[in-house]
Amino acid sequence: MNASENIFQEKSSAIFVVEKIIFWLFRIATYIVLIFSAYILLTITFKGIGSVVKLSPPFIDVPFLTKSPETLHIFQFEGKPMQLGDTEYRHFAATHTVNDPNESTVAHSAGGIFPCIVGTVLLVVGSMVIALVLGVSSAIYLSEYGGSGRIVEALRLAILNLAGVPSIVFGLFGFAMFVIYFKWNVSLLAGWFTLAFMVMPVIITAAEESLRAVPQGFREGSLALGATKWQTIRSNVLPYAMPGILTSSILGIARVAGETAPIMFTAAFVKTDQLPWQGLEHVQDFFFRGVMALPYHIYVVSSKIPQNEYTERMQYGSAFVFLLVVASIALTSMILRTRLRKAYKW
């Protein structure tokens, strides 16, 4: 062997060539996915930000964020083109004579999306609370009490399988169970439980892994000092596992917020005249009312009405606000997770 030859130098052979080719294929595929994802995100941002942000004070399109969706009326009045939402059009027609044979209307292309924002926030927060309570409780049982018997292993396998079930199946399940069998009708409560059951497998699996990651010494030290098993879990295990559990909640928020099929069957209306807390005879009626939601609204304005230049503002504006709402809720979970990590270190 030549003394100047580097024995650690990569040898040129067919295997190394194939590995390099595979490496670059994976790398190029990753870049392609990132480029297309960035393109979609930037398109929504640039086309949607105009519906929310204005160049003049107060720099926010307040009506778009505070009004309900309305039908857009397009007509000529005294030789001038006019575009008015349904409410403004009715006031205008009450004091003026509108006589344009070419007048046209476009559904859901005027007004705003406030009921959709409210419904989306209520659906996400309510379903995540239910999913976290039930999911963490199940994870505590599987990790701390269940052991490793055949029944528990079968339960774990079933939970993993449920994580891969399409959302439309959960929507049909929620419709059959909560809407029809429990007679909750199309309501917030039916949507909450349907979305919670859909995301619960992910939360259970992540929460169980987080609980198992807590050192066994924490449990043994607490038990040695006379604490009960539940006191040990509550004080010495669960707080240290919360950052990992909140990580799973962030993934759950992303999935819950973006689902259309489950809420279409169980919770969402195309159009409703009242917000969930308006016109209630009893307080409990709040839970048994349907809502508008951004994912379903985007689906309707993008596929269920004729597409033209007037629908684009509502489509991209709704999508942009939807991204902001989901990002805000996820950011809140991330901040809470960071604080918990700093408070509970081992």
Sequence and secondary structure as in RCSB ss.txt:
>XXXX:A:sequence
MNASENIFQEKSSAIFVVEKIIFWLFRIATYIVLIFSAYILLTITFKGIGSVVKLSPPFIDVPFLTKSPETLHIF
QFEGKPMQLGDTEYRHFAATHTVNDPNESTVAHSAGGIFPCIVGTVLLVVGSMVIALVLGVSSAIYLSEYGGSGR
IVEALRLAILNLAGVPSIVFGLFGFAMFVIYFKWNVSLLAGWFTLAFMVMPVIITAAEESLRAVPQGFREGSLAL
GATKWQTIRSNVLPYAMPGILTSSILGIARVAGETAPIMFTAAFVKTDQLPWQGLEHVQDFFFRGVMALPYHIYV
VSSKIPQNEYTERMQYGSAFVFLLVVASIALTSMILRTRLRKAYKW
>XXXX:A:secstr
  TTS TTS    HHHHHHHHHHHHHHHHHHHHHHHHHHHHHHHHHHHHHHHB SSTT B HHHHHS EEEEEEE
EETTEEEEEEHHHHHHHHHHS    TT EEEEEEEE  HHHHHHHHHHHHHHHHHHHHHHHHHHHIIIIISTT H
HHHHHHHHHHHHTTS HHHHHHHHIIIIIIIS   SSHHHHHHHHHHHHHHHHHHHHHHHHHHS HHHHHHHHHT
T  HHHHIIIIIHHHHHHHHHHHHHHHHHHHHH  HHHHHHTB S  SS TTSS SSGGGGGG  B  HHHHHHH
HHHTS   TTHHHHHHHHHHHHHHHHHHHHHHHHHHHHHHHHHS  
